[in-house]
Amino acid sequence: MQHFETTGQKRDVERLLSALRRTFRDRGIRQAQIAEELGVSEVTVRRYLSGKGMSLSILEKLCQIADIRIIDLAEMALNGEQGLIHRLSDQQERGLAQNVMRAFVFYMLRYGWTPDEVRRECGLSETELISHLVQLDRLGLIRLMPNNKVRSLTVKYPDWHQGGPVRRTFDRSARELFATMDYNGPKSMWELETVKLSPVSIVQLDLLMKDFVASVRALALDDRRQHRAQTEWHCVITAAHPVELRQMLQE
């Protein structure tokens, strides 16, 4: 098979490989797994993913491992996140809010879980899974392709409407979860701090909370990359709210 050699081809391949590396990363596919699938060393895999020794046949094999079609990879490489939805419409949010399981399926797909992994993890039947995928496709949030392959049409972290349908739905779920939580349980982790802050510090607090959530996401992504067997689902919430001190201190 002839290797890509011209300058234009190399540039195109690099854009394709950048999108492919992102897909592997998002789906928690490690280089060791790729090497095993291809029957080569991890060093060779790193060379392929950097564009060295790349050929069309190898690119096709890499796409098969990532469970993505070359044509979809090319579209991702061309558009990047520019072609993805950053903020859902009211109709899309309402469609998600109508079914919590469907919203969670969408959440897992955005994080790189395959439909089959979602089905097993959520204990769904094949019929239930397909029903959720069809509805997500109708909402314009994913593209459903043959053999239940999907492509997310949104960025990984959409900008949800403040006070919108999705936030209200998960606000109710969070209230129920943390209202019944055993805060003294062996697996419970929590910290509480009551402080007096200036408007400038409140802005900084908001940034710190966003950084913390990003760090939690990174931990989860690393666990998927490492294929660690002993993992549990955790609900992590960061919150801050003004309080009336005298009222809070009343017994």
C-alpha atoms as an extended CHARMM CRD file, in Angstrom:
* protein
*
       251  EXT
         1         1  MET       CA              0.0000000000        0.0000000000        0.0000000000  PROA      1               0.0000000000
         2         2  GLN       CA              1.4040000000        3.3690000000       -0.9870000000  PROA      2               0.0000000000
         3         3  HSD       CA              2.2000000000        5.6750000000        1.9290000000  PROA      3               0.0000000000
         4         4  PHE       CA              0.9960000000        9.2700000000        2.1550000000  PROA      4               0.0000000000
         5         5  GLU       CA              3.9300000000       11.3620000000        0.9420000000  PROA      5               0.0000000000
         6         6  THR       CA              2.8970000000       14.7460000000       -0.4290000000  PROA      6               0.0000000000
         7         7  THR       CA              2.8030000000       17.8170000000        1.7980000000  PROA      7               0.0000000000
         8         8  GLY       CA             -0.9410000000       18.1980000000        1.3330000000  PROA      8               0.0000000000
         9         9  GLN       CA             -1.5740000000       14.5760000000        2.1910000000  PROA      9               0.0000000000
        10        10  LYS       CA              0.5950000000       14.7870000000        5.2880000000  PROA      10              0.0000000000
        11        11  ARG       CA             -1.3420000000       17.8300000000        6.4660000000  PROA      11              0.0000000000
        12        12  ASP       CA             -4.6520000000       16.0410000000        5.9050000000  PROA      12              0.0000000000
        13        13  VAL       CA             -3.4140000000       12.9080000000        7.6620000000  PROA      13              0.0000000000
        14        14  GLU       CA             -2.2960000000       14.9340000000       10.6800000000  PROA      14              0.0000000000
        15        15  ARG       CA             -5.7590000000       16.4660000000       10.9690000000  PROA      15              0.0000000000
        16        16  LEU       CA             -7.3030000000       13.0120000000       10.6790000000  PROA      16              0.0000000000
        17        17  LEU       CA             -4.9330000000       11.5770000000       13.2760000000  PROA      17              0.0000000000
        18        18  SER       CA             -5.5990000000       14.4700000000       15.6450000000  PROA      18              0.0000000000
        19        19  ALA       CA             -9.3080000000       13.6620000000       15.4750000000  PROA      19              0.0000000000
        20        20  LEU       CA             -8.5290000000        9.9390000000       15.8220000000  PROA      20              0.0000000000
        21        21  ARG       CA             -6.3210000000       10.4830000000       18.8800000000  PROA      21              0.0000000000
        22        22  ARG       CA             -9.1020000000       12.5300000000       20.4410000000  PROA      22              0.0000000000
        23        23  THR       CA            -11.5770000000        9.7270000000       19.7340000000  PROA      23              0.0000000000
        24        24  PHE       CA             -9.2940000000        7.1240000000       21.3230000000  PROA      24              0.0000000000
        25        25  ARG       CA             -8.8000000000        9.4110000000       24.3190000000  PROA      25              0.0000000000
        26        26  ASP       CA            -12.5100000000       10.1030000000       24.7510000000  PROA      26              0.0000000000
        27        27  ARG       CA            -13.3620000000        6.4080000000       24.5440000000  PROA      27              0.0000000000
        28        28  GLY       CA            -10.6530000000        5.3250000000       26.9480000000  PROA      28              0.0000000000
        29        29  ILE       CA             -8.8460000000        3.1810000000       24.3660000000  PROA      29              0.0000000000
        30        30  ARG       CA             -5.2200000000        2.6920000000       25.4100000000  PROA      30              0.0000000000
        31        31  GLN       CA             -2.2440000000        2.3040000000       23.1130000000  PROA      31              0.0000000000
        32        32  ALA       CA             -1.6240000000       -1.1610000000       24.5620000000  PROA      32              0.0000000000
        33        33  GLN       CA             -5.0930000000       -2.2090000000       23.4050000000  PROA      33              0.0000000000
        34        34  ILE       CA             -4.4730000000       -0.7660000000       19.9360000000  PROA      34              0.0000000000
        35        35  ALA       CA             -1.1330000000       -2.5640000000       19.7330000000  PROA      35              0.0000000000
        36        36  GLU       CA             -2.7760000000       -5.8630000000       20.6590000000  PROA      36              0.0000000000
        37        37  GLU       CA             -5.5150000000       -5.3760000000       18.0570000000  PROA      37              0.0000000000
        38        38  LEU       CA             -2.9630000000       -4.5870000000       15.3290000000  PROA      38              0.0000000000
        39        39  GLY       CA             -0.4200000000       -7.1840000000       16.4330000000  PROA      39              0.0000000000
        40        40  VAL       CA              2.3610000000       -4.5860000000       16.7260000000  PROA      40              0.0000000000
        41        41  SER       CA              4.3160000000       -2.9390000000       19.5410000000  PROA      41              0.0000000000
        42        42  GLU       CA              3.1860000000        0.1720000000       21.4290000000  PROA      42              0.0000000000
        43        43  VAL       CA              6.1560000000        1.9990000000       19.9120000000  PROA      43              0.0000000000
        44        44  THR       CA              4.7740000000        1.2560000000       16.4630000000  PROA      44              0.0000000000
        45        45  VAL       CA              1.3400000000        2.4750000000       17.5470000000  PROA      45              0.0000000000
        46        46  ARG       CA              2.8590000000        5.7500000000       18.7370000000  PROA      46              0.0000000000
        47        47  ARG       CA              4.5640000000        6.0900000000       15.3630000000  PROA      47              0.0000000000
        48        48  TYR       CA              1.2870000000        5.5050000000       13.5340000000  PROA      48              0.0000000000
        49        49  LEU       CA             -0.5740000000        8.0270000000       15.6810000000  PROA      49              0.0000000000
        50        50  SER       CA              2.1180000000       10.6040000000       14.9700000000  PROA      50              0.0000000000
        51        51  GLY       CA              1.7720000000        9.9770000000       11.2230000000  PROA      51              0.0000000000
        52        52  LYS       CA              4.9270000000        7.9220000000       10.7080000000  PROA      52              0.0000000000
        53        53  GLY       CA              4.4830000000        4.8770000000        8.5160000000  PROA      53              0.0000000000
        54        54  MET       CA              0.8300000000        5.7610000000        7.9750000000  PROA      54              0.0000000000
        55        55  SER       CA             -1.0590000000        4.2090000000        5.0760000000  PROA      55              0.0000000000
        56        56  LEU       CA             -4.7090000000        4.0310000000        4.1170000000  PROA      56              0.0000000000
        57        57  SER       CA             -4.9670000000        0.4000000000        5.2040000000  PROA      57              0.0000000000
        58        58  ILE       CA             -3.5220000000        1.2180000000        8.6370000000  PROA      58              0.0000000000
        59        59  LEU       CA             -5.8340000000        4.2080000000        8.9820000000  PROA      59              0.0000000000
        60        60  GLU       CA             -8.7860000000        1.9380000000        8.1820000000  PROA      60              0.0000000000
        61        61  LYS       CA             -7.6860000000       -0.5200000000       10.8900000000  PROA      61              0.0000000000
        62        62  LEU       CA             -7.2740000000        2.2890000000       13.4310000000  PROA      62              0.0000000000
        63        63  CYS       CA            -10.7570000000        3.5420000000       12.6100000000  PROA      63              0.0000000000
        64        64  GLN       CA            -12.1610000000        0.0450000000       13.0960000000  PROA      64              0.0000000000
        65        65  ILE       CA            -10.5960000000       -0.0970000000       16.5680000000  PROA      65              0.0000000000
        66        66  ALA       CA            -12.0420000000        3.3340000000       17.3850000000  PROA      66              0.0000000000
        67        67  ASP       CA            -15.4130000000        2.1550000000       16.0070000000  PROA      67              0.0000000000
        68        68  ILE       CA            -15.7060000000        5.1170000000       13.6580000000  PROA      68              0.0000000000
        69        69  ARG       CA            -16.0170000000        5.3920000000        9.8840000000  PROA      69              0.0000000000
        70        70  ILE       CA            -13.3010000000        7.2100000000        7.9530000000  PROA      70              0.0000000000
        71        71  ILE       CA            -15.9110000000        9.5340000000        6.4600000000  PROA      71              0.0000000000
        72        72  ASP       CA            -17.0630000000       10.5600000000        9.9710000000  PROA      72              0.0000000000
        73        73  LEU       CA            -13.4650000000       10.9440000000       11.0950000000  PROA      73              0.0000000000
        74        74  ALA       CA            -12.8270000000       13.2100000000        8.1120000000  PROA      74              0.0000000000
        75        75  GLU       CA            -15.8310000000       15.3400000000        9.0410000000  PROA      75              0.0000000000
        76        76  MET       CA            -14.5680000000       15.6260000000       12.6080000000  PROA      76              0.0000000000
        77        77  ALA       CA            -11.1210000000       16.5990000000       11.3580000000  PROA      77              0.0000000000
        78        78  LEU       CA            -12.6120000000       19.2110000000        9.0360000000  PROA      78              0.0000000000
        79        79  ASN       CA            -15.0180000000       20.8180000000       11.4820000000  PROA      79              0.0000000000
        80        80  GLY       CA            -13.4810000000       20.1100000000       14.8620000000  PROA      80              0.0000000000
        81        81  GLU       CA            -15.8200000000       21.4140000000       17.5410000000  PROA      81              0.0000000000
        82        82  GLN       CA            -16.9740000000       24.1990000000       15.2390000000  PROA      82              0.0000000000
        83        83  GLY       CA            -19.4700000000       21.8620000000       13.6100000000  PROA      83              0.0000000000
        84        84  LEU       CA            -20.8260000000       20.5670000000       16.9360000000  PROA      84              0.0000000000
        85        85  ILE       CA            -23.6940000000       21.9040000000       19.0220000000  PROA      85              0.0000000000
        86        86  HSD       CA            -22.4720000000       23.9100000000       22.0100000000  PROA      86              0.0000000000
        87        87  ARG       CA            -25.8610000000       24.9820000000       23.3660000000  PROA      87              0.0000000000
        88        88  LEU       CA            -28.9580000000       22.8240000000       23.0330000000  PROA      88              0.0000000000
        89        89  SER       CA            -32.2820000000       24.2960000000       21.9800000000  PROA      89              0.0000000000
        90        90  ASP       CA            -35.2020000000       24.4300000000       24.4090000000  PROA      90              0.0000000000
        91        91  GLN       CA            -36.8570000000       21.5920000000       22.4810000000  PROA      91              0.0000000000
        92        92  GLN       CA            -33.7370000000       19.4200000000       22.7620000000  PROA      92              0.0000000000
        93        93  GLU       CA            -33.4440000000       20.0690000000       26.4950000000  PROA      93              0.0000000000
        94        94  ARG       CA            -37.1210000000       19.3130000000       27.0290000000  PROA      94              0.0000000000
        95        95  GLY       CA            -36.7060000000       16.0650000000       25.0840000000  PROA      95              0.0000000000
        96        96  LEU       CA            -33.8730000000       15.0070000000       27.3870000000  PROA      96              0.0000000000
        97        97  ALA       CA            -35.6530000000       16.1250000000       30.5540000000  PROA      97              0.0000000000
        98        98  GLN       CA            -38.6580000000       13.9400000000       29.7540000000  PROA      98              0.0000000000
        99        99  ASN       CA            -36.6400000000       10.7840000000       30.4290000000  PROA      99              0.0000000000
       100       100  VAL       CA            -33.7880000000       10.6740000000       32.9520000000  PROA      100             0.0000000000
       101       101  MET       CA            -32.4240000000        7.4010000000       31.5710000000  PROA      101             0.0000000000
       102       102  ARG       CA            -32.3450000000        8.8480000000       28.0590000000  PROA      102             0.0000000000
       103       103  ALA       CA            -30.5030000000       11.8890000000       29.3740000000  PROA      103             0.0000000000
       104       104  PHE       CA            -27.9690000000        9.6130000000       31.0840000000  PROA      104             0.0000000000
       105       105  VAL       CA            -27.5180000000        7.5300000000       27.9370000000  PROA      105             0.0000000000
       106       106  PHE       CA            -26.7650000000       10.7690000000       26.1000000000  PROA      106             0.0000000000
       107       107  TYR       CA            -24.3230000000       11.7360000000       28.8640000000  PROA      107             0.0000000000
       108       108  MET       CA            -22.4500000000        8.4390000000       28.5280000000  PROA      108             0.0000000000
       109       109  LEU       CA            -22.3140000000        8.6540000000       24.7290000000  PROA      109             0.0000000000
       110       110  ARG       CA            -20.8110000000       12.1500000000       25.0010000000  PROA      110             0.0000000000
       111       111  TYR       CA            -18.1120000000       10.7110000000       27.2310000000  PROA      111             0.0000000000
       112       112  GLY       CA            -17.1340000000        8.1100000000       24.6460000000  PROA      112             0.0000000000
       113       113  TRP       CA            -19.0120000000        5.0520000000       25.9050000000  PROA      113             0.0000000000
       114       114  THR       CA            -20.1360000000        2.8180000000       23.0490000000  PROA      114             0.0000000000
       115       115  PRO       CA            -23.8560000000        1.9600000000       22.7990000000  PROA      115             0.0000000000
       116       116  ASP       CA            -23.1050000000       -1.6310000000       23.7970000000  PROA      116             0.0000000000
       117       117  GLU       CA            -21.1720000000       -0.4500000000       26.8750000000  PROA      117             0.0000000000
       118       118  VAL       CA            -24.0720000000        1.8360000000       27.7510000000  PROA      118             0.0000000000
       119       119  ARG       CA            -26.5450000000       -1.0300000000       27.3990000000  PROA      119             0.0000000000
       120       120  ARG       CA            -24.5570000000       -3.2930000000       29.7270000000  PROA      120             0.0000000000
       121       121  GLU       CA            -23.7500000000       -0.5890000000       32.2750000000  PROA      121             0.0000000000
       122       122  CYS       CA            -27.3600000000        0.6510000000       32.5280000000  PROA      122             0.0000000000
       123       123  GLY       CA            -28.9290000000       -2.8100000000       32.3740000000  PROA      123             0.0000000000
       124       124  LEU       CA            -30.9500000000       -1.9750000000       29.2580000000  PROA      124             0.0000000000
       125       125  SER       CA            -32.4110000000       -4.4480000000       26.8230000000  PROA      125             0.0000000000
       126       126  GLU       CA            -31.5050000000       -4.0990000000       23.1590000000  PROA      126             0.0000000000
       127       127  THR       CA            -34.9990000000       -2.7410000000       22.4730000000  PROA      127             0.0000000000
       128       128  GLU       CA            -34.7430000000       -0.1600000000       25.2440000000  PROA      128             0.0000000000
       129       129  LEU       CA            -31.3150000000        0.9640000000       24.0450000000  PROA      129             0.0000000000
       130       130  ILE       CA            -32.4860000000        1.3680000000       20.4450000000  PROA      130             0.0000000000
       131       131  SER       CA            -35.5170000000        3.3380000000       21.6370000000  PROA      131             0.0000000000
       132       132  HSD       CA            -33.2810000000        5.8210000000       23.4550000000  PROA      132             0.0000000000
       133       133  LEU       CA            -30.8930000000        6.0690000000       20.4970000000  PROA      133             0.0000000000
       134       134  VAL       CA            -33.7500000000        6.7040000000       18.0710000000  PROA      134             0.0000000000
       135       135  GLN       CA            -35.1490000000        9.4600000000       20.2790000000  PROA      135             0.0000000000
       136       136  LEU       CA            -31.7170000000       11.0820000000       20.6470000000  PROA      136             0.0000000000
       137       137  ASP       CA            -31.3220000000       10.9330000000       16.8820000000  PROA      137             0.0000000000
       138       138  ARG       CA            -34.7350000000       12.5820000000       16.4010000000  PROA      138             0.0000000000
       139       139  LEU       CA            -33.7170000000       15.3220000000       18.8180000000  PROA      139             0.0000000000
       140       140  GLY       CA            -30.6520000000       15.9750000000       16.6530000000  PROA      140             0.0000000000
       141       141  LEU       CA            -28.2330000000       15.1340000000       19.4780000000  PROA      141             0.0000000000
       142       142  ILE       CA            -26.6370000000       12.0770000000       17.8780000000  PROA      142             0.0000000000
       143       143  ARG       CA            -26.4540000000       10.5310000000       14.4450000000  PROA      143             0.0000000000
       144       144  LEU       CA            -27.6460000000        6.9340000000       14.5680000000  PROA      144             0.0000000000
       145       145  MET       CA            -25.9920000000        4.7420000000       11.9660000000  PROA      145             0.0000000000
       146       146  PRO       CA            -26.2820000000        1.0620000000       10.9830000000  PROA      146             0.0000000000
       147       147  ASN       CA            -25.4210000000       -1.5520000000       13.6340000000  PROA      147             0.0000000000
       148       148  ASN       CA            -26.2380000000        0.9360000000       16.4160000000  PROA      148             0.0000000000
       149       149  LYS       CA            -23.1270000000        2.9890000000       15.7690000000  PROA      149             0.0000000000
       150       150  VAL       CA            -23.5330000000        6.5970000000       16.8390000000  PROA      150             0.0000000000
       151       151  ARG       CA            -21.8240000000        9.9090000000       16.4680000000  PROA      151             0.0000000000
       152       152  SER       CA            -22.4230000000       12.6660000000       19.0030000000  PROA      152             0.0000000000
       153       153  LEU       CA            -23.4640000000       15.9580000000       17.4090000000  PROA      153             0.0000000000
       154       154  THR       CA            -22.7130000000       18.0380000000       20.5040000000  PROA      154             0.0000000000
       155       155  VAL       CA            -19.5710000000       19.0300000000       22.3350000000  PROA      155             0.0000000000
       156       156  LYS       CA            -18.7000000000       16.8780000000       25.3310000000  PROA      156             0.0000000000
       157       157  TYR       CA            -19.7140000000       19.5670000000       27.8190000000  PROA      157             0.0000000000
       158       158  PRO       CA            -22.7200000000       21.4820000000       26.4240000000  PROA      158             0.0000000000
       159       159  ASP       CA            -23.6690000000       24.8560000000       27.8440000000  PROA      159             0.0000000000
       160       160  TRP       CA            -26.9430000000       23.9880000000       29.5860000000  PROA      160             0.0000000000
       161       161  HSD       CA            -29.5830000000       26.6890000000       29.9710000000  PROA      161             0.0000000000
       162       162  GLN       CA            -29.4670000000       28.1110000000       33.4970000000  PROA      162             0.0000000000
       163       163  GLY       CA            -32.7760000000       27.1210000000       35.0640000000  PROA      163             0.0000000000
       164       164  GLY       CA            -33.6640000000       25.1820000000       31.8950000000  PROA      164             0.0000000000
       165       165  PRO       CA            -35.3770000000       21.7630000000       31.6380000000  PROA      165             0.0000000000
       166       166  VAL       CA            -32.2000000000       19.6760000000       32.0550000000  PROA      166             0.0000000000
       167       167  ARG       CA            -30.9030000000       21.6090000000       35.0540000000  PROA      167             0.0000000000
       168       168  ARG       CA            -34.3410000000       21.5260000000       36.7120000000  PROA      168             0.0000000000
       169       169  THR       CA            -34.5900000000       17.7680000000       36.1860000000  PROA      169             0.0000000000
       170       170  PHE       CA            -31.1980000000       17.0470000000       37.6900000000  PROA      170             0.0000000000
       171       171  ASP       CA            -31.8110000000       19.6200000000       40.4100000000  PROA      171             0.0000000000
       172       172  ARG       CA            -34.6950000000       17.4300000000       41.5930000000  PROA      172             0.0000000000
       173       173  SER       CA            -32.5570000000       14.2800000000       41.3570000000  PROA      173             0.0000000000
       174       174  ALA       CA            -29.6900000000       15.8910000000       43.2600000000  PROA      174             0.0000000000
       175       175  ARG       CA            -32.0280000000       17.1600000000       45.9680000000  PROA      175             0.0000000000
       176       176  GLU       CA            -33.4430000000       13.6750000000       46.4930000000  PROA      176             0.0000000000
       177       177  LEU       CA            -30.0260000000       12.0150000000       46.4420000000  PROA      177             0.0000000000
       178       178  PHE       CA            -28.2560000000       14.3310000000       48.8340000000  PROA      178             0.0000000000
       179       179  ALA       CA            -31.2970000000       14.7520000000       51.0990000000  PROA      179             0.0000000000
       180       180  THR       CA            -31.2550000000       11.0150000000       51.8120000000  PROA      180             0.0000000000
       181       181  MET       CA            -27.4660000000       10.6080000000       51.8290000000  PROA      181             0.0000000000
       182       182  ASP       CA            -25.8610000000        9.1340000000       54.9490000000  PROA      182             0.0000000000
       183       183  TYR       CA            -23.1910000000       11.7470000000       55.5100000000  PROA      183             0.0000000000
       184       184  ASN       CA            -21.5190000000        9.5600000000       58.1510000000  PROA      184             0.0000000000
       185       185  GLY       CA            -21.4290000000        6.4890000000       55.9030000000  PROA      185             0.0000000000
       186       186  PRO       CA            -18.0700000000        4.8070000000       55.2320000000  PROA      186             0.0000000000
       187       187  LYS       CA            -18.1100000000        5.7970000000       51.5420000000  PROA      187             0.0000000000
       188       188  SER       CA            -19.3930000000        9.3430000000       51.9870000000  PROA      188             0.0000000000
       189       189  MET       CA            -16.9800000000       12.1910000000       51.3550000000  PROA      189             0.0000000000
       190       190  TRP       CA            -17.8910000000       15.7780000000       52.1010000000  PROA      190             0.0000000000
       191       191  GLU       CA            -16.4740000000       19.0570000000       53.2730000000  PROA      191             0.0000000000
       192       192  LEU       CA            -18.2620000000       22.1390000000       54.5420000000  PROA      192             0.0000000000
       193       193  GLU       CA            -16.9490000000       25.6600000000       54.9650000000  PROA      193             0.0000000000
       194       194  THR       CA            -18.8640000000       28.8120000000       55.8530000000  PROA      194             0.0000000000
       195       195  VAL       CA            -16.9810000000       31.9370000000       54.8140000000  PROA      195             0.0000000000
       196       196  LYS       CA            -17.6160000000       35.6110000000       54.1450000000  PROA      196             0.0000000000
       197       197  LEU       CA            -16.5650000000       36.5730000000       50.6110000000  PROA      197             0.0000000000
       198       198  SER       CA            -16.3340000000       39.6980000000       48.4950000000  PROA      198             0.0000000000
       199       199  PRO       CA            -17.8720000000       39.8540000000       44.9780000000  PROA      199             0.0000000000
       200       200  VAL       CA            -14.4100000000       39.4060000000       43.4820000000  PROA      200             0.0000000000
       201       201  SER       CA            -13.7630000000       36.3000000000       45.6020000000  PROA      201             0.0000000000
       202       202  ILE       CA            -17.1660000000       34.8670000000       44.6380000000  PROA      202             0.0000000000
       203       203  VAL       CA            -16.1060000000       35.0390000000       40.9880000000  PROA      203             0.0000000000
       204       204  GLN       CA            -12.8850000000       33.2430000000       41.9160000000  PROA      204             0.0000000000
       205       205  LEU       CA            -14.8830000000       30.6390000000       43.8290000000  PROA      205             0.0000000000
       206       206  ASP       CA            -16.9490000000       29.9220000000       40.7310000000  PROA      206             0.0000000000
       207       207  LEU       CA            -13.7510000000       29.3750000000       38.7260000000  PROA      207             0.0000000000
       208       208  LEU       CA            -12.3410000000       27.0980000000       41.4390000000  PROA      208             0.0000000000
       209       209  MET       CA            -15.4970000000       24.9830000000       41.3560000000  PROA      209             0.0000000000
       210       210  LYS       CA            -15.2860000000       24.6610000000       37.5720000000  PROA      210             0.0000000000
       211       211  ASP       CA            -11.6090000000       23.6440000000       37.8790000000  PROA      211             0.0000000000
       212       212  PHE       CA            -12.5390000000       21.0480000000       40.4970000000  PROA      212             0.0000000000
       213       213  VAL       CA            -15.2220000000       19.5210000000       38.2470000000  PROA      213             0.0000000000
       214       214  ALA       CA            -12.7230000000       19.4280000000       35.3690000000  PROA      214             0.0000000000
       215       215  SER       CA            -10.2790000000       17.5430000000       37.6310000000  PROA      215             0.0000000000
       216       216  VAL       CA            -12.9810000000       15.0170000000       38.5670000000  PROA      216             0.0000000000
       217       217  ARG       CA            -13.7330000000       14.4620000000       34.8780000000  PROA      217             0.0000000000
       218       218  ALA       CA            -10.0210000000       13.8870000000       34.2580000000  PROA      218             0.0000000000
       219       219  LEU       CA             -9.9140000000       11.2380000000       36.9910000000  PROA      219             0.0000000000
       220       220  ALA       CA            -12.8470000000        9.4050000000       35.4340000000  PROA      220             0.0000000000
       221       221  LEU       CA            -11.3000000000        9.5870000000       31.9680000000  PROA      221             0.0000000000
       222       222  ASP       CA             -8.0050000000        8.2280000000       33.2710000000  PROA      222             0.0000000000
       223       223  ASP       CA             -9.8240000000        5.3110000000       34.9290000000  PROA      223             0.0000000000
       224       224  ARG       CA            -11.4840000000        4.4620000000       31.6020000000  PROA      224             0.0000000000
       225       225  ARG       CA             -8.1190000000        4.6030000000       29.8520000000  PROA      225             0.0000000000
       226       226  GLN       CA             -6.5650000000        2.2650000000       32.4210000000  PROA      226             0.0000000000
       227       227  HSD       CA             -9.5200000000       -0.1520000000       32.3310000000  PROA      227             0.0000000000
       228       228  ARG       CA             -9.4870000000       -0.4040000000       36.1070000000  PROA      228             0.0000000000
       229       229  ALA       CA            -11.8290000000       -3.1900000000       37.1650000000  PROA      229             0.0000000000
       230       230  GLN       CA            -12.8720000000       -1.8400000000       40.5700000000  PROA      230             0.0000000000
       231       231  THR       CA            -14.7900000000        1.3400000000       39.8340000000  PROA      231             0.0000000000
       232       232  GLU       CA            -18.0310000000        2.6630000000       41.2850000000  PROA      232             0.0000000000
       233       233  TRP       CA            -20.3720000000        5.4140000000       40.1510000000  PROA      233             0.0000000000
       234       234  HSD       CA            -20.1610000000        8.5370000000       42.2920000000  PROA      234             0.0000000000
       235       235  CYS       CA            -22.3440000000       11.6330000000       42.2000000000  PROA      235             0.0000000000
       236       236  VAL       CA            -20.1890000000       14.6900000000       42.8630000000  PROA      236             0.0000000000
       237       237  ILE       CA            -21.7630000000       18.0880000000       43.4330000000  PROA      237             0.0000000000
       238       238  THR       CA            -20.1530000000       21.4710000000       44.0460000000  PROA      238             0.0000000000
       239       239  ALA       CA            -22.3940000000       24.1870000000       45.3750000000  PROA      239             0.0000000000
       240       240  ALA       CA            -22.3460000000       27.5240000000       47.1550000000  PROA      240             0.0000000000
       241       241  HSD       CA            -25.2750000000       29.6200000000       48.3350000000  PROA      241             0.0000000000
       242       242  PRO       CA            -25.6440000000       32.8370000000       50.3540000000  PROA      242             0.0000000000
       243       243  VAL       CA            -26.8610000000       32.2560000000       53.9080000000  PROA      243             0.0000000000
       244       244  GLU       CA            -28.3460000000       34.4110000000       56.6330000000  PROA      244             0.0000000000
       245       245  LEU       CA            -25.8870000000       33.7860000000       59.4340000000  PROA      245             0.0000000000
       246       246  ARG       CA            -28.2370000000       34.4320000000       62.3550000000  PROA      246             0.0000000000
       247       247  GLN       CA            -30.8850000000       32.1740000000       60.8730000000  PROA      247             0.0000000000
       248       248  MET       CA            -28.3490000000       29.4130000000       60.2180000000  PROA      248             0.0000000000
       249       249  LEU       CA            -27.0650000000       29.5460000000       63.7880000000  PROA      249             0.0000000000
       250       250  GLN       CA            -30.4850000000       29.3090000000       65.3880000000  PROA      250             0.0000000000
       251       251  GLU       CA            -31.0170000000       26.0240000000       67.1950000000  PROA      251             0.0000000000
